[in-house]
Amino acid sequence: MLMLPLLLMACFNEVPAPETGQGSFTIGLATDTLGVEIDTRAPRQLTDVEASDFLVTLTDADGTVWQYKRFADITAADRTQPLGEGYVVTAENITATAAESNNGGWGERRFAGSSEPFAVVGGQTTHVTVPCSMANTGLCVSFDEAFTDYFTDFAVTTDDSRALKFSDDNAAPAQANTPGDFPATTAVAYYNVDPATATVTVPLIISASAGWDGTVRLTRTLTLRKGRLTRLAVRLNSTEPTTGNISVLAITYDDTFTEGATTQIVLE
């Protein structure tokens, strides 16, 4: 993924040259949807709020040097370290826990990344770039017009610890081509992924009724991929469904909001 960092200007406060046996480094953060490239020798008065709130951690070959410092709070002393190799800077806009608990449990998009290992060289300042990309995955739901015209009560509920409910009130527009076309009421559920597979499997309950006794109910699982916003599109399989017949429902999902081939599942 091509990173396009934005150079942000700030007033520079020069810091003393590192003493013998020490060196310093500067940090630049770059992400795919919000970008900064800031020399941390500048004061902590950053013009990009999202950049200033990133949580930054420094490690070396022996472990953690310092952890979860706000980007805006990193000092010259933090950046001045003993000479050596194997330093790594990691950054994240929110923690993995917050990514699934913010916004009333719906979570939010998380960006995270790590620099390449670098060396601290005596009397020199090394520039370090941390490329951050979306580290979790998102799910939204839409219902097509034929479906909403037929059913009077319907929902898609995630059948896990959060049990989030997608309904007509918070659905994504069926015809929207990008998340930018979504109204503010659109609900997106965010999930952390398994680091080994870069995926997460979400159990779902799809239910709908149209006035008869009982409700059509489907239980399925959906696999979401890291860095993708997947839309689960719920539609009718027939314009004249049979009352209570589970075959009236067809479920598709696509990830055409981002790069990648469209995948479709039909449940009948």
PAVO-537439 format. One record per residue: y, z, x of N, C-alpha, C in turn. Coordinates in steps of 0.05 Angstrom, whole numbers, padded with zeros to 5 digits, always signed. Layout:
REM residues N
YZXYZXYZX/...
END
This chain:
REM residues 268
-00024+00000+00017+00000+00000+00000+00025+00000+00018/+00043-00018+00013+00067-00020+00028+00087+00002+00021/+00095+00018+00040+00115+00039+00035+00143+00028+00041/+00161+00033+00023+00188+00024+00026+00207+00048+00026/+00209+00063+00048+00226+00087+00048+00255+00080+00046/+00270+00098+00034+00298+00095+00030+00312+00113+00049/+00331+00101+00065+00346+00117+00084+00368+00132+00070/+00367+00159+00072+00387+00175+00060+00405+00186+00081/+00431+00184+00076+00451+00193+00096+00459+00222+00092/+00462+00236+00113+00471+00264+00112+00488+00269+00137/+00503+00291+00136+00518+00298+00160+00499+00310+00181/+00502+00302+00205+00483+00311+00226+00495+00335+00240/+00478+00355+00243+00485+00378+00260+00467+00377+00284/+00477+00372+00307+00461+00371+00331+00448+00398+00337/+00424+00398+00347+00410+00422+00355+00407+00422+00385/+00406+00446+00398+00402+00447+00426+00377+00433+00435/+00377+00421+00459+00353+00409+00470+00331+00430+00472/+00306+00422+00467+00284+00441+00470+00282+00453+00498/+00275+00478+00499+00272+00491+00525+00247+00481+00539/+00245+00486+00565+00221+00478+00580+00196+00488+00567/+00176+00471+00565+00150+00479+00553+00150+00475+00523/+00171+00464+00512+00172+00459+00484+00184+00431+00478/+00178+00421+00454+00190+00396+00445+00195+00398+00416/+00207+00379+00404+00212+00380+00375+00205+00354+00362/+00205+00354+00335+00198+00330+00320+00215+00329+00295/+00218+00305+00284+00231+00301+00258+00211+00291+00239/+00217+00294+00213+00198+00286+00192+00210+00266+00174/+00196+00245+00168+00204+00226+00147+00182+00225+00126/+00190+00226+00100+00171+00224+00078+00175+00197+00065/+00153+00185+00058+00154+00159+00044+00133+00159+00022/+00140+00150-00002+00120+00148-00023+00123+00121-00037/+00104+00115-00054+00105+00089-00067+00125+00087-00090/+00133+00109-00102+00152+00108-00124+00177+00124-00119/+00177+00141-00100+00202+00155-00093+00201+00157-00062/+00223+00150-00049+00221+00148-00020+00244+00161-00006/+00239+00173+00015+00260+00185+00032+00252+00181+00061/+00272+00178+00077+00269+00177+00106+00291+00194+00118/+00285+00219+00123+00306+00238+00131+00300+00250+00158/+00320+00249+00175+00318+00262+00201+00323+00292+00197/+00303+00309+00203+00307+00337+00197+00325+00351+00218/+00337+00336+00236+00357+00348+00253+00383+00350+00237/+00384+00337+00214+00408+00339+00196+00407+00365+00181/+00429+00373+00169+00429+00398+00154+00411+00396+00130/+00405+00418+00118+00386+00419+00095+00398+00410+00069/+00422+00399+00070+00435+00390+00046+00426+00361+00040/+00403+00358+00027+00392+00332+00022+00401+00321-00004/+00405+00295-00006+00415+00283-00030+00393+00276-00050/+00368+00277-00042+00345+00270-00059+00331+00296-00067/+00332+00304-00092+00321+00329-00101+00291+00330-00098/+00278+00308-00104+00249+00308-00102+00240+00311-00073/+00254+00299-00055+00247+00301-00027+00251+00330-00017/+00273+00342-00026+00279+00369-00016+00259+00389-00025/+00245+00384-00047+00226+00404-00058+00197+00398-00049/+00193+00377-00034+00165+00373-00024+00156+00397-00008/+00131+00404-00010+00119+00426+00005+00106+00414+00031/+00115+00424+00054+00106+00413+00079+00091+00433+00095/+00069+00424+00108+00052+00442+00124+00049+00429+00152/+00049+00445+00172+00044+00436+00199+00019+00449+00210/+00001+00433+00221-00023+00443+00233-00026+00433+00262/-00041+00447+00278-00048+00437+00304-00078+00440+00308/-00088+00436+00332-00116+00437+00337-00128+00464+00331/-00112+00485+00332-00122+00512+00327-00119+00521+00298/-00107+00505+00281-00104+00513+00253-00076+00509+00242/-00068+00526+00223-00043+00523+00210-00021+00537+00226/+00001+00522+00232+00024+00533+00246+00043+00545+00225/+00050+00530+00205+00065+00541+00182+00057+00524+00157/+00061+00536+00134+00050+00523+00109+00070+00525+00086/+00069+00504+00070+00084+00503+00044+00113+00510+00047/+00126+00499+00067+00155+00502+00070+00168+00480+00054/+00188+00486+00038+00204+00465+00024+00216+00448+00045/+00216+00422+00041+00227+00403+00060+00256+00410+00067/+00271+00418+00047+00299+00425+00052+00303+00450+00068/+00282+00466+00070+00284+00492+00084+00273+00492+00112/+00263+00469+00121+00252+00467+00148+00275+00469+00168/+00271+00486+00188+00292+00491+00207+00286+00478+00234/+00306+00479+00252+00301+00469+00279+00280+00485+00293/+00279+00511+00288+00258+00528+00300+00230+00520+00290/+00228+00513+00264+00202+00504+00254+00193+00479+00268/+00212+00462+00275+00205+00436+00287+00202+00437+00317/+00209+00460+00329+00206+00463+00358+00180+00478+00364/+00161+00464+00378+00135+00475+00382+00126+00472+00411/+00106+00487+00419+00095+00485+00446+00084+00456+00451/+00085+00448+00476+00075+00421+00483+00046+00419+00476/+00038+00396+00467+00009+00392+00461+00005+00368+00443/-00020+00362+00439-00028+00340+00421-00042+00351+00396/-00047+00333+00377-00062+00341+00353-00047+00354+00331/-00020+00352+00332-00004+00363+00310-00006+00343+00287/-00006+00354+00262-00007+00338+00238+00011+00351+00217/+00028+00334+00204+00045+00343+00182+00033+00333+00156/+00030+00350+00137+00022+00342+00110+00044+00349+00090/+00046+00335+00068+00067+00340+00049+00056+00334+00021/+00067+00348+00002+00060+00344-00026+00083+00353-00044/+00087+00338-00066+00110+00346-00083+00103+00371-00100/+00078+00374-00107+00068+00398-00121+00040+00404-00111/+00031+00428-00116+00003+00435-00108-00017+00423-00128/-00042+00422-00119-00063+00411-00137-00066+00428-00162/-00062+00454-00160-00063+00472-00183-00041+00465-00203/-00017+00462-00193+00006+00455-00211+00002+00427-00223/-00012+00409-00210-00015+00382-00220-00031+00382-00246/-00047+00403-00251-00062+00404-00276-00052+00426-00295/-00032+00441-00287-00022+00464-00303+00006+00461-00313/+00022+00445-00299+00050+00441-00308+00051+00427-00335/+00075+00427-00347+00080+00414-00372+00060+00423-00394/+00057+00449-00397+00041+00460-00418+00011+00453-00415/+00002+00448-00391-00026+00442-00386-00033+00413-00384/-00013+00395-00390-00018+00366-00387-00017+00358-00358/-00003+00373-00341-00001+00367-00313+00020+00346-00308/+00022+00337-00283+00041+00317-00275+00032+00302-00250/+00045+00280-00245+00037+00263-00223+00041+00278-00196/+00022+00276-00179+00023+00290-00153+00022+00269-00131/+00041+00272-00112+00042+00256-00088+00035+00273-00064/+00018+00263-00047+00010+00278-00023+00002+00259-00001/+00004+00268+00024-00003+00252+00047-00002+00267+00073/-00013+00255+00094-00013+00268+00120-00004+00247+00141/+00009+00257+00162+00017+00240+00184-00007+00234+00202/-00004+00215+00219-00024+00211+00240-00020+00234+00260/-00041+00242+00274-00037+00263+00295-00016+00254+00315/+00000+00273+00324+00021+00266+00343+00023+00288+00364/+00037+00281+00385+00041+00300+00407+00070+00310+00408/+00073+00335+00416+00099+00347+00421+00103+00345+00451/+00124+00331+00460+00129+00325+00487+00154+00340+00497/+00152+00351+00521+00174+00368+00531+00200+00353+00533/+00221+00366+00522+00248+00355+00523+00253+00331+00506/+00234+00324+00488+00237+00300+00472+00234+00308+00442/+00245+00290+00425+00243+00294+00396+00226+00270+00386/+00203+00277+00374+00185+00256+00364+00189+00253+00334/+00191+00227+00325+00194+00222+00296+00167+00219+00284/+00162+00233+00262+00136+00233+00249+00140+00223+00220/+00125+00204+00212+00126+00194+00184+00102+00203+00169/+00107+00213+00145+00085+00222+00127+00084+00204+00103/+00065+00185+00101+00063+00168+00078+00049+00182+00055/+00063+00186+00033+00051+00200+00010+00046+00180-00013/+00023+00183-00025+00016+00166-00047+00006+00184-00070/+00002+00172-00093-00007+00187-00116-00035+00198-00110/-00038+00224-00113-00063+00237-00105-00081+00244-00128/-00071+00241-00153-00087+00248-00176-00089+00223-00194/-00096+00227-00219-00100+00205-00237-00090+00213-00265/-00083+00193-00282-00072+00200-00308-00086+00185-00330/-00085+00196-00354-00098+00185-00378-00079+00186-00401/-00075+00164-00415-00061+00163-00440-00078+00148-00461/-00071+00150-00486-00087+00139-00508-00069+00123-00526/-00079+00100-00536-00065+00085-00557-00084+00078-00579/-00074+00075-00603-00089+00067-00627-00077+00041-00638/-00094+00021-00644-00082-00003-00654-00075-00001-00683/-00060-00020-00693-00049-00018-00720-00070-00018-00741/-00091-00035-00738-00112-00035-00758-00126-00008-00759/-00129+00005-00737-00142+00032-00736-00124+00052-00751/-00099+00053-00745-00081+00072-00758-00077+00066-00788/-00079+00041-00795-00076+00034-00824-00100+00043-00840/-00124+00043-00827-00148+00050-00841-00153+00081-00842/-00152+00093-00818-00158+00122-00817-00133+00139-00823/-00138+00160-00837-00116+00178-00845-00113+00202-00826/-00135+00208-00811-00134+00231-00792-00152+00223-00769/-00140+00224-00745-00155+00215-00721-00144+00228-00696/-00160+00230-00676-00152+00243-00651-00172+00236-00629/-00162+00238-00604-00180+00238-00581-00174+00264-00566/-00195+00280-00562-00192+00306-00549-00208+00307-00524/-00196+00316-00502-00211+00319-00477-00229+00344-00480/-00254+00341-00475-00273+00362-00479-00279+00378-00454/-00258+00388-00442-00261+00404-00417-00244+00430-00420/-00238+00442-00399-00225+00468-00400-00197+00467-00413/-00184+00444-00412-00157+00442-00423-00157+00433-00452/-00177+00418-00461-00180+00409-00489-00153+00397-00499/-00143+00377-00486-00118+00364-00493-00123+00345-00516/-00104+00344-00535-00107+00328-00559-00087+00304-00560/-00098+00280-00560-00082+00256-00564-00083+00248-00594/-00060+00244-00606-00060+00237-00634-00038+00215-00638/-00033+00208-00663-00013+00188-00669+00014+00197-00660/+00019+00223-00659+00045+00234-00652+00052+00230-00623/+00032+00229-00605+00038+00227-00577+00024+00204-00563/+00015+00184-00579+00001+00161-00568+00019+00142-00553/+00008+00127-00535+00022+00106-00522+00024+00082-00540/+00045+00066-00538+00047+00042-00555+00024+00023-00548/+00012+00012-00569-00012-00006-00564-00005-00031-00549/+00020-00040-00551+00028-00065-00538+00043-00061-00512/+00048-00037-00504+00063-00032-00479+00049-00043-00455/+00063-00056-00438+00051-00068-00414+00054-00050-00389/+00073-00032-00389+00077-00014-00366+00084+00013-00377/+00079+00034-00361+00087+00061-00369+00117+00063-00374/+00133+00045-00362+00161+00045-00366+00169+00039-00395/+00150+00026-00410+00155+00020-00438+00148+00043-00456/+00137+00064-00446+00129+00087-00463+00153+00103-00472/+00153+00111-00497+00174+00130-00506+00169+00158-00494/+00189+00175-00497+00187+00201-00485+00165+00218-00497/+00157+00211-00522+00136+00227-00535+00108+00221-00525/+00105+00200-00510+00078+00193-00500+00066+00214-00482/+00042+00223-00488+00029+00243-00472+00011+00230-00451/+00013+00241-00427-00004+00233-00405-00017+00258-00393/-00044+00258-00392-00059+00280-00381-00065+00273-00352/-00059+00291-00333-00064+00286-00305-00088+00303-00295/-00104+00290-00278-00128+00303-00267-00129+00301-00237/-00138+00322-00224-00145+00320-00196-00172+00306-00193/-00176+00292-00171-00200+00277-00167-00218+00290-00146/-00243+00282-00146-00262+00291-00125-00254+00277-00099/-00248+00291-00077-00241+00278-00052-00262+00259-00042/-00287+00264-00047-00308+00247-00037-00310+00220-00051/-00304+00220-00077-00307+00195-00093-00280+00184-00102/-00259+00199-00100-00232+00191-00110-00233+00186-00140/-00251+00199-00154-00253+00196-00183-00257+00223-00196/-00253+00223-00223-00260+00247-00239-00271+00236-00265/-00291+00250-00276-00303+00242-00301-00293+00261-00323/-00281+00250-00343-00270+00266-00365-00286+00263-00390/-00297+00285-00402-00311+00283-00427-00291+00281-00450/-00297+00264-00470-00279+00259-00492-00293+00262-00519/-00278+00270-00538-00287+00270-00566-00268+00253-00582/-00278+00231-00594-00262+00213-00610-00270+00218-00639/-00251+00226-00656-00257+00233-00684-00238+00218-00702/-00248+00211-00726-00231+00197-00745-00243+00200-00773/-00225+00201-00793-00235+00202-00821-00215+00186-00839/-00226+00177-00861-00209+00161-00879-00212+00170-00908/-00217+00195-00912-00218+00206-00939-00245+00213-00949/-00266+00204-00935-00293+00212-00944-00300+00240-00934/-00322+00251-00944-00331+00277-00935-00342+00273-00907/-00332+00289-00888-00342+00287-00861-00324+00269-00844/-00330+00268-00818-00313+00254-00799-00330+00238-00780/-00323+00213-00774-00336+00198-00753-00329+00212-00726/-00349+00217-00710-00345+00232-00685-00362+00219-00663/-00348+00212-00641-00361+00201-00618-00356+00219-00594/-00376+00224-00578-00373+00238-00553-00380+00220-00530/-00361+00216-00512-00365+00198-00489-00352+00210-00465/-00357+00198-00442-00344+00206-00417-00329+00181-00406/-00307+00187-00392-00291+00166-00381-00285+00173-00351/-00290+00154-00333-00286+00159-00305-00258+00147-00297/-00241+00165-00287-00214+00157-00278-00213+00156-00248/-00197+00137-00238-00195+00133-00209-00168+00142-00198/-00169+00152-00174-00145+00162-00161-00123+00140-00160/-00099+00149-00165-00076+00131-00163-00072+00113-00187/-00088+00116-00208-00087+00099-00232-00078+00114-00256/-00063+00100-00273-00058+00110-00300-00075+00093-00319/-00095+00105-00331-00114+00091-00349-00106+00095-00378/-00106+00073-00393-00100+00075-00421-00126+00071-00436/-00133+00091-00453-00156+00089-00471-00146+00077-00497/-00154+00053-00504-00145+00040-00528-00167+00041-00549/-00160+00054-00571-00179+00058-00593-00173+00038-00615/-00193+00022-00623-00189+00002-00643-00212+00000-00662/-00209-00013-00684-00230-00019-00703-00247-00042-00693/-00273-00040-00699-00291-00062-00692-00292-00082-00715/-00282-00075-00738-00283-00093-00762-00259-00087-00779/-00248-00107-00792-00226-00103-00810-00234-00090-00836/-00260-00091-00842-00270-00079-00867-00293-00061-00860/-00288-00038-00848-00310-00020-00839-00325-00007-00863/-00349+00000-00857-00365+00014-00877-00359+00044-00875/-00355+00057-00898-00347+00085-00898-00368+00101-00883/-00359+00117-00864-00376+00135-00850-00394+00122-00828/-00393+00096-00825-00410+00082-00806-00397+00084-00778/-00412+00095-00760-00401+00099-00733-00395+00073-00719/-00406+00050-00729-00401+00025-00716-00373+00014-00721/-00358+00027-00738-00331+00018-00744-00313+00022-00721/-00320+00039-00702-00303+00045-00679-00311+00028-00655/-00291+00017-00642-00296+00005-00615-00275+00018-00597/-00284+00025-00573-00267+00038-00554-00264+00020-00529/-00240+00015-00521-00236+00000-00496-00217+00016-00478/-00218+00011-00452-00198+00023-00435-00191+00003-00414/-00166+00005-00405-00157-00013-00384-00140+00002-00364/-00138-00010-00340-00121+00002-00320-00102-00019-00309/-00093-00037-00327-00077-00059-00319-00048-00051-00313/-00041-00025-00317-00015-00016-00309-00011-00017-00279/-00033-00016-00264-00032-00017-00235-00051-00039-00225/-00050-00044-00199-00067-00065-00188-00096-00059-00192/-00111-00080-00197-00140-00076-00200-00150-00092-00225/-00176-00098-00224-00187-00113-00246-00189-00096-00271/-00186-00108-00294-00189-00094-00320-00218-00089-00326/-00224-00064-00334-00251-00056-00342-00251-00051-00372/-00272-00059-00385-00274-00055-00414-00300-00043-00422/-00299-00024-00440-00323-00012-00452-00321-00014-00482/-00342-00024-00495-00343-00025-00524-00365-00007-00533/-00358+00012-00551-00378+00030-00562-00382+00024-00591/-00406+00018-00599-00411+00011-00627-00434+00027-00638/
END
